[in-house]
Amino acid sequence: RVLNQETQQWQNGFKDEYIYDAETKNTSWVEKEWNLTSQNWNISSKIDFGYDAQKRINLMLMYEKDEVTKALTPDSKMLIYYNNDGKQDSTLTYTTPNEGATWILAMKDIYHYNSSKQLVKTEMWTLDEESGVLMLGMNTVYTYTASGKIKTSSENFIIEGEEMLWSKNEYNYDGSDRLTTVEYSTINFMTFTLEKASRDSYQYNASGKLLVEIYSTWNGATWDDKDKYETQYNANGDVSVEIYSLWIENSWVQQDKDEYTYSNTNFSGVVFPALFYFYGLTETEFSLNKLITGINSFE
Protein backbone atom coordinates (compact mmCIF):
# COMPACT_ATOMS: atom_id res chain seq x y z
CA ARG A 1 0.00 0.00 0.00
CA VAL A 2 1.05 3.63 -0.54
CA LEU A 3 0.22 6.73 1.48
CA ASN A 4 -1.93 9.32 -0.29
CA GLN A 5 -0.18 12.57 0.61
CA GLU A 6 -3.37 14.65 0.17
CA THR A 7 -5.79 12.53 2.19
CA GLN A 8 -3.15 10.92 4.45
CA GLN A 9 -4.99 7.63 3.87
CA TRP A 10 -3.37 4.35 2.90
CA GLN A 11 -4.52 3.09 -0.50
CA ASN A 12 -3.83 -0.06 -2.47
CA GLY A 13 -0.83 0.03 -4.80
CA PHE A 14 0.58 -3.36 -5.85
CA LYS A 15 -0.06 -6.96 -4.92
CA ASP A 16 1.60 -10.34 -5.55
CA GLU A 17 -0.52 -13.48 -5.36
CA TYR A 18 0.91 -17.01 -5.15
CA ILE A 19 -1.27 -20.00 -6.05
CA TYR A 20 -0.55 -23.55 -4.87
CA ASP A 21 -1.89 -27.01 -5.69
CA ALA A 22 -2.89 -29.73 -3.23
CA GLU A 23 0.78 -30.66 -2.73
CA THR A 24 1.64 -27.01 -1.93
CA LYS A 25 3.59 -26.67 -5.17
CA ASN A 26 3.58 -23.06 -6.37
CA THR A 27 1.70 -23.18 -9.71
CA SER A 28 1.27 -19.46 -10.44
CA TRP A 29 2.63 -16.07 -9.45
CA VAL A 30 0.34 -13.13 -10.31
CA GLU A 31 1.30 -9.45 -10.11
CA LYS A 32 -1.54 -6.94 -9.77
CA GLU A 33 -1.85 -3.16 -9.60
CA TRP A 34 -4.66 -1.12 -8.09
CA ASN A 35 -6.95 0.83 -10.46
CA LEU A 36 -8.00 3.99 -8.64
CA THR A 37 -10.85 4.66 -11.08
CA SER A 38 -12.52 1.25 -10.95
CA GLN A 39 -11.34 0.50 -7.42
CA ASN A 40 -10.28 -2.98 -8.52
CA TRP A 41 -7.12 -5.04 -8.80
CA ASN A 42 -5.90 -5.40 -12.39
CA ILE A 43 -3.47 -8.15 -13.37
CA SER A 44 -0.25 -6.73 -14.83
CA SER A 45 1.72 -9.96 -15.34
CA LYS A 46 1.67 -13.65 -14.49
CA ILE A 47 4.01 -16.64 -14.39
CA ASP A 48 2.71 -20.22 -14.54
CA PHE A 49 4.98 -23.02 -13.26
CA GLY A 50 5.08 -26.62 -14.44
CA TYR A 51 6.68 -29.59 -12.66
CA ASP A 52 8.16 -32.97 -13.60
CA ALA A 53 7.49 -36.31 -11.90
CA GLN A 54 10.10 -35.48 -9.23
CA LYS A 55 8.25 -32.23 -8.42
CA ARG A 56 11.02 -30.07 -9.89
CA ILE A 57 10.17 -26.97 -11.89
CA ASN A 58 10.46 -27.76 -15.61
CA LEU A 59 8.40 -24.91 -17.09
CA MET A 60 7.98 -21.17 -16.53
CA LEU A 61 5.40 -19.53 -18.79
CA MET A 62 5.44 -15.71 -18.59
CA TYR A 63 2.47 -13.49 -19.51
CA GLU A 64 2.39 -9.73 -20.05
CA LYS A 65 -0.58 -7.37 -20.38
CA ASP A 66 -1.43 -6.17 -23.89
CA GLU A 67 -1.52 -2.37 -23.70
CA VAL A 68 -4.35 -2.19 -26.24
CA THR A 69 -6.67 -5.04 -25.25
CA LYS A 70 -5.50 -5.12 -21.59
CA ALA A 71 -5.60 -8.93 -21.82
CA LEU A 72 -2.80 -11.17 -20.57
CA THR A 73 -0.91 -12.77 -23.45
CA PRO A 74 2.02 -15.24 -23.50
CA ASP A 75 5.31 -13.36 -23.70
CA SER A 76 8.09 -15.90 -23.13
CA LYS A 77 8.70 -19.31 -21.61
CA MET A 78 11.56 -21.26 -20.07
CA LEU A 79 12.00 -25.04 -20.15
CA ILE A 80 14.27 -26.48 -17.44
CA TYR A 81 15.93 -29.90 -17.80
CA TYR A 82 17.79 -32.06 -15.26
CA ASN A 83 20.45 -34.75 -15.50
CA ASN A 84 20.44 -38.22 -13.90
CA ASP A 85 21.93 -36.78 -10.70
CA GLY A 86 19.03 -34.36 -10.33
CA LYS A 87 21.21 -31.37 -11.19
CA GLN A 88 19.94 -28.69 -13.54
CA ASP A 89 21.24 -29.68 -16.97
CA SER A 90 20.01 -26.88 -19.23
CA THR A 91 17.55 -24.02 -19.53
CA LEU A 92 15.90 -23.07 -22.83
CA THR A 93 14.29 -19.65 -23.22
CA TYR A 94 11.70 -19.01 -25.92
CA THR A 95 10.01 -15.85 -27.17
CA THR A 96 6.80 -15.56 -29.18
CA PRO A 97 5.88 -12.97 -31.83
CA ASN A 98 2.22 -13.99 -31.98
CA GLU A 99 0.90 -14.54 -28.44
CA GLY A 100 2.03 -18.16 -28.19
CA ALA A 101 0.99 -19.46 -31.60
CA THR A 102 4.66 -20.11 -32.39
CA TRP A 103 7.75 -20.12 -30.19
CA ILE A 104 11.31 -19.11 -31.10
CA LEU A 105 14.29 -20.49 -29.19
CA ALA A 106 16.17 -17.32 -28.21
CA MET A 107 18.61 -18.44 -25.53
CA LYS A 108 20.06 -21.62 -24.06
CA ASP A 109 22.07 -22.15 -20.87
CA ILE A 110 23.98 -25.42 -20.39
CA TYR A 111 25.42 -26.50 -17.02
CA HIS A 112 28.49 -28.76 -16.64
CA TYR A 113 29.50 -30.64 -13.48
CA ASN A 114 32.55 -32.50 -12.20
CA SER A 115 32.62 -35.96 -10.62
CA SER A 116 31.71 -34.38 -7.26
CA LYS A 117 28.53 -32.95 -8.83
CA GLN A 118 29.86 -29.40 -8.50
CA LEU A 119 28.97 -26.86 -11.16
CA VAL A 120 32.18 -26.17 -13.09
CA LYS A 121 30.92 -24.31 -16.16
CA THR A 122 27.82 -22.50 -17.39
CA GLU A 123 27.49 -21.82 -21.12
CA MET A 124 25.22 -19.06 -22.45
CA TRP A 125 24.01 -19.43 -26.05
CA THR A 126 21.98 -16.69 -27.78
CA LEU A 127 20.16 -16.48 -31.10
CA ASP A 128 22.09 -14.88 -33.96
CA GLU A 129 19.35 -13.06 -35.89
CA GLU A 130 21.30 -13.05 -39.15
CA SER A 131 22.03 -16.78 -39.29
CA GLY A 132 19.03 -17.88 -37.26
CA VAL A 133 21.10 -20.27 -35.12
CA LEU A 134 22.23 -20.26 -31.50
CA MET A 135 25.78 -19.04 -30.94
CA LEU A 136 27.94 -19.55 -27.85
CA GLY A 137 28.48 -16.03 -26.52
CA MET A 138 29.70 -16.41 -22.97
CA ASN A 139 30.65 -18.92 -20.29
CA THR A 140 31.36 -18.86 -16.57
CA VAL A 141 33.94 -21.26 -15.13
CA TYR A 142 34.05 -22.23 -11.44
CA THR A 143 36.81 -23.77 -9.29
CA TYR A 144 36.56 -25.06 -5.70
CA THR A 145 38.62 -25.49 -2.55
CA ALA A 146 39.49 -28.90 -1.12
CA SER A 147 36.48 -28.61 1.22
CA GLY A 148 34.11 -27.90 -1.67
CA LYS A 149 33.78 -24.14 -1.29
CA ILE A 150 33.80 -22.01 -4.40
CA LYS A 151 37.31 -20.67 -5.02
CA THR A 152 37.05 -18.70 -8.26
CA SER A 153 34.48 -17.81 -10.89
CA SER A 154 35.65 -16.48 -14.26
CA GLU A 155 33.50 -14.97 -17.01
CA ASN A 156 34.64 -15.36 -20.62
CA PHE A 157 33.21 -13.82 -23.76
CA ILE A 158 33.38 -15.95 -26.88
CA ILE A 159 34.50 -13.89 -29.87
CA GLU A 160 34.85 -15.68 -33.23
CA GLY A 161 35.22 -18.96 -31.39
CA GLU A 162 37.93 -17.73 -29.03
CA GLU A 163 37.57 -17.20 -25.28
CA MET A 164 38.39 -13.76 -23.88
CA LEU A 165 38.59 -13.49 -20.10
CA TRP A 166 36.31 -10.63 -19.02
CA SER A 167 36.19 -10.80 -15.23
CA LYS A 168 37.18 -13.00 -12.31
CA ASN A 169 36.04 -13.34 -8.69
CA GLU A 170 38.32 -14.86 -6.03
CA TYR A 171 36.90 -16.20 -2.77
CA ASN A 172 38.94 -16.50 0.46
CA TYR A 173 38.04 -18.29 3.70
CA ASP A 174 39.19 -18.42 7.32
CA GLY A 175 40.14 -21.51 9.34
CA SER A 176 36.46 -22.24 9.98
CA ASP A 177 35.76 -22.21 6.24
CA ARG A 178 33.81 -18.97 6.52
CA LEU A 179 34.01 -16.55 3.61
CA THR A 180 36.27 -13.63 4.53
CA THR A 181 36.76 -11.75 1.25
CA VAL A 182 35.66 -11.76 -2.36
CA GLU A 183 37.95 -9.87 -4.74
CA TYR A 184 36.54 -8.75 -8.08
CA SER A 185 38.83 -8.20 -11.07
CA THR A 186 37.95 -6.98 -14.57
CA ILE A 187 39.79 -6.74 -17.87
CA ASN A 188 41.79 -3.64 -18.73
CA PHE A 189 41.12 -3.04 -22.43
CA MET A 190 44.38 -1.12 -22.80
CA THR A 191 46.63 -3.91 -21.52
CA PHE A 192 44.15 -6.84 -21.86
CA THR A 193 45.10 -8.02 -18.40
CA LEU A 194 42.97 -8.49 -15.29
CA GLU A 195 43.10 -5.72 -12.71
CA LYS A 196 41.65 -5.56 -9.22
CA ALA A 197 38.45 -3.53 -9.09
CA SER A 198 36.63 -4.03 -5.79
CA ARG A 199 36.36 -6.24 -2.72
CA ASP A 200 33.75 -7.42 -0.21
CA SER A 201 35.03 -8.28 3.29
CA TYR A 202 33.10 -10.22 5.94
CA GLN A 203 33.33 -10.52 9.74
CA TYR A 204 31.41 -12.98 11.95
CA ASN A 205 30.40 -13.50 15.56
CA ALA A 206 31.26 -16.58 17.63
CA SER A 207 28.18 -18.39 16.28
CA GLY A 208 29.32 -17.87 12.71
CA LYS A 209 26.64 -15.27 11.89
CA LEU A 210 27.62 -12.37 9.66
CA LEU A 211 28.30 -9.20 11.66
CA VAL A 212 30.00 -6.82 9.22
CA GLU A 213 30.23 -6.56 5.43
CA ILE A 214 32.53 -3.88 3.98
CA TYR A 215 32.75 -2.86 0.33
CA SER A 216 36.08 -1.43 -0.88
CA THR A 217 37.58 -0.33 -4.19
CA TRP A 218 41.18 -0.71 -5.41
CA ASN A 219 43.09 2.53 -6.00
CA GLY A 220 46.09 0.87 -7.64
CA ALA A 221 48.01 0.36 -4.40
CA THR A 222 45.58 -0.24 -1.50
CA TRP A 223 41.92 -0.87 -0.77
CA ASP A 224 39.72 2.18 -0.08
CA ASP A 225 36.67 1.45 2.11
CA LYS A 226 33.40 2.80 0.73
CA ASP A 227 30.41 1.45 2.64
CA LYS A 228 29.57 -0.95 5.45
CA TYR A 229 26.61 -3.09 6.56
CA GLU A 230 26.41 -4.13 10.22
CA THR A 231 24.02 -6.75 11.60
CA GLN A 232 22.87 -7.47 15.16
CA TYR A 233 20.86 -10.52 16.29
CA ASN A 234 18.32 -11.36 18.98
CA ALA A 235 18.27 -14.40 21.28
CA ASN A 236 16.58 -16.53 18.59
CA GLY A 237 19.37 -15.78 16.16
CA ASP A 238 17.20 -13.57 13.95
CA VAL A 239 18.33 -10.16 12.71
CA SER A 240 17.35 -7.42 15.19
CA VAL A 241 19.20 -4.40 13.75
CA GLU A 242 20.83 -3.57 10.41
CA ILE A 243 22.96 -0.43 9.97
CA TYR A 244 24.34 1.02 6.74
CA SER A 245 27.30 3.43 6.90
CA LEU A 246 29.51 5.36 4.49
CA TRP A 247 33.25 6.04 4.87
CA ILE A 248 33.46 9.84 4.98
CA GLU A 249 36.58 11.82 5.87
CA ASN A 250 38.37 8.89 7.55
CA SER A 251 35.44 7.66 9.65
CA TRP A 252 32.24 5.64 9.32
CA VAL A 253 29.06 7.76 9.25
CA GLN A 254 25.72 5.97 9.74
CA GLN A 255 23.18 6.55 6.97
CA ASP A 256 20.31 4.12 7.56
CA LYS A 257 19.14 1.73 10.26
CA ASP A 258 16.41 -0.94 10.31
CA GLU A 259 15.01 -2.50 13.50
CA TYR A 260 13.09 -5.80 13.25
CA THR A 261 10.38 -7.24 15.47
CA TYR A 262 9.08 -10.82 15.36
CA SER A 263 6.14 -12.95 16.38
CA ASN A 264 6.37 -16.39 18.02
CA THR A 265 5.31 -18.13 14.79
CA ASN A 266 8.02 -20.42 13.46
CA PHE A 267 9.22 -19.60 9.97
CA SER A 268 9.37 -23.32 9.10
CA GLY A 269 5.56 -23.37 8.98
CA VAL A 270 5.37 -21.02 6.00
CA VAL A 271 5.31 -22.24 2.39
CA PHE A 272 7.19 -19.95 -0.01
CA PRO A 273 7.02 -19.80 -3.83
CA ALA A 274 9.13 -22.30 -5.74
CA LEU A 275 12.69 -21.33 -6.68
CA PHE A 276 15.28 -22.85 -8.98
CA TYR A 277 18.76 -22.27 -10.35
CA PHE A 278 18.78 -19.34 -12.78
CA TYR A 279 21.86 -18.70 -14.95
CA GLY A 280 23.96 -20.73 -12.53
CA LEU A 281 22.95 -18.70 -9.48
CA THR A 282 21.82 -20.51 -6.35
CA GLU A 283 18.37 -20.46 -4.86
CA THR A 284 17.46 -17.82 -2.31
CA GLU A 285 17.87 -19.27 1.17
CA PHE A 286 15.58 -18.19 3.99
CA SER A 287 17.16 -18.46 7.43
CA LEU A 288 14.61 -16.84 9.75
CA ASN A 289 13.57 -18.67 12.91
CA LYS A 290 10.49 -16.53 13.62
CA LEU A 291 8.24 -14.49 11.36
CA ILE A 292 8.84 -10.77 11.02
CA THR A 293 5.96 -8.62 12.25
CA GLY A 294 7.44 -5.16 11.67
CA ILE A 295 10.41 -3.12 10.50
CA ASN A 296 11.20 0.38 11.76
CA SER A 297 13.45 2.29 9.35
CA PHE A 298 15.60 5.28 10.29
CA GLU A 299 17.60 7.72 8.16
Salt bridges, closest charged atoms under 4 A:
GLU17 OE2 - LYS15 NZ 3.01
GLU17 OE1 - LYS32 NZ 3.26
ASP21 OD2 - LYS25 NZ 2.86
GLU23 OE1 - LYS25 NZ 2.54
GLU23 OE2 - LYS55 NZ 3.17
GLU33 OE2 - LYS65 NZ 3.23
ASP48 OD2 - LYS46 NZ 3.56
ASP52 OD2 - ARG56 NE 2.92
GLU67 OE1 - LYS70 NZ 3.82
ASP85 OD1 - LYS117 NZ 3.84
GLU123 OE2 - HIS112 NE2 3.46
ASP174 OD2 - ARG178 NE 3.05
GLU230 OE1 - LYS228 NZ 3.89
GLU259 OE2 - LYS257 NZ 3.47
